[in-house]
Amino acid sequence: MLGRSLRFLIPIFLLASVGIASLSSNTPYVFACLPALITSATVHKFPAPGIILYQRSVDVGEELYVFGYGFASDSSARIVIRAVGAENWLVFHKITDEWGNFSLSIEIADDIPTGHYSVAGLDLTDRWTSTWPLIVRNRSDPQLVLSTSHFSWYFHHPEFYLANQQNVSAVVNFAEDAFDRYVRDFNYTLPNIKVYISNENDQMTRLYVGWAGGDNLGFSADIFNDLYSARSFVAHELANRFQGNASMGWPWTDAHGLWQKLSDYPNSRFVSPFPYAASIMLLAELHYWKDATRKLHAVTNDCGFQLLWAIFQVYGWEPYTGLFQAIRQLNVDLSQYDATGATALIASIMSRVQGVNFLRLFNSTFAYRNMTIQQSTLGEIMLTYPILSGVTHLPAPNIAVTGSTRPILVPRTSAPFLTVVTAITVSSILIRRTSHRPMHISAKRAPKA
């Protein structure tokens, strides 16, 4: 009886939260984008370079992940892989950042013989790092397929699945819920997605890896050791998969071009601004409040993320959903544009969809990193898509950007994120149940991707 009474009060909580939002609707949501720093062209030489090898063994066809530190800044670092007892070397190059760091993934190609190897780094001034041992093994075809409503999960080593079945089931169930929620958010669905699990027997440490390519997703097996990381990666890469269905070439994925400059700041984390923001929204929508808050506060000084998150906070999914729908209806291929042109088209469509001038907000943000979308670029966009003409005359959005160091990432009480939290926390305690999805396990060999 008490439960029914509290359920009856849920609409009241919803109305109350919306009422709170309306009280401050005239106050702009303000986010910070710290101005670009003036950097020196001097190459810095750090005391001693070093590398971290995240695996001690790797299967042929999988990725070897290396992190380098203390190398000469803004220069070419070399990773040298040599078979024990052999004279031939494999050399891979990576440009370091201004702090002498880099991250590198190396595909262990099919023509690399199995056996024992040594891995070391060499910097611009011919300084060697310490050597790490590595074992390269043969890789079998996937031996186990876990089929659900929207996914087929491929495992190469059934023993890994059996040893981690409880966490795997939790992640698989979350992926199903995430898929259903994104169908509502993006307003379209996708065909069955293949998910390939790699590095099951590598004993990978301190690194979680996910990727989206074509119609497939992939994750390193170690994400199953940490359910927060698993939910975060699944939500993130699934957002990539959904937006990739509308078009390829999204500049805010992996921070291309001017989006990379928006992310470039000392001690900042380089993120993919849109899928990162979308994944936080999804975690909140599925009532994983702690996960959403943790991921929200994990990124700092990334102006691209701050910009897109501010739009989420004030307008929710509406401008993004309209964007993806318009991209699909207009048959837009963003990969035909450079990052600036694609961004101009994205902001113009969002402006038309929402009826506010997001272009002004985008340019105001870019200005703090010494960039802008030129009028000539906008003119080309308007000529190609006349329906977008006039968006620059729309009213400004209820969002402002500042270059100060004011606190950031703290949503207003009027924001959709906190409105949902306020209203649904009570209801989620009463009516949330763990969802159990039907699964089918097959021991047959899976087709190759």
Secondary structure, DSSP 8 states (H G I E B T S, - for coil): -HHHHHHHHHHHHHHHHHHHHHHTTTS-EEEE--------------S--EEEES-SEEETTSEEEEEEES--TTSEEEEEEEETT---EEEEEEE--TTS-EEEEEE--TTS--EEEEEEEE-TT--B---EEEEEE------EEEE-SSEEEEES-HHHHHHTHHHHHHHHHHHHHHHHHHHHHHT-----EEEEEE-TTS---S---EEEETTEEEEEGGGGG-HHHHHHHHHHHHHHHHHHHH-S--TTTTT-THHHHHH--TT-----HHHHHHHHHHHHHTT-HHHHHHHHTT--S-HHHHHHHHHHHHHTTHHHHHHHHHHHHTT--GGGS-HHHHHHHHHHHHHHHHTS-HHHHHHHHHHTTT----HHHHHHHHHH-GGGTTGGGS---SEEEE-S----S---TTSHHHHHHHHHHHHHHHH--------EEE-S-----
